């Protein structure tokens, strides 16, 4: 196996988010999210789960100096980084807070976004109710989440592919199917859901896929969890490294209106 193809150590969370944002895929879907938000000058926009502030600058440019952008994240290191990256932007505020109990008043924002955050939270339904609470009537929430149940990694032994995906959906990601569940959860939270946009990401280069999916790291964890044997993991990774490669997963962009 050409193990040098694969990243074996877990990347720093902030570095990983920056890496994803810098890919063609990241730039493309983030632009589509911004378009769907329909941000106008003078609006107040909340980035819920803003991480290291990746998208705060683009939002600040969209609302102009007459508007306001509020980033909220539960991670102190991410909040500190976001604050550093937006220093000098008077229309940006970054707050430490929990998406289940947002540090914002009722009806205080015009637009809100969540980007690959709800797959990780303890209670997505509660987070959606909180997002609705802080939106003004007529406000809009735009969410982007993968459905990891759609993950396909081609392999001559289809059962190995299915076992890998089962591990990802059953154990690796807390809310692995959240992408396709978002329209229902948003409706249950009281939103209207006018738009659902599926975006299928296709990877033909194993290095590019590994940078996003962490193929070897995830495979090793699948072995530890009993989803794959050590021998099966070797056969799986050998083909991914040496054979023609294809992986795909569907990302859902969902627009919800209050």
Secondary structure, 3 states (H helix, E strand, C coil): CCHHHCCCCCCCHHHHHHHHHHCHHHHHHHHHHHHHHCCCCCCEEEEECCCCCCCHHHHHHHHCCCCEEEEEECCHHHHHHHHHHCCCCCCEEEEECECCECCCCCCCEEEEEEECCCCCCCCHHHHHHHHHHHEEEEEEEEEEEEEEEEEEECCCCHHHHHHHHHHHHHHHCCCCCHHHHHHHHHHHCCCEEEEEEEEEEEECCHHHHHHHHCHHHHHHHHHHCCCCCHHHHHHHHHHHHHCCCCEEEEEEEEEEEC
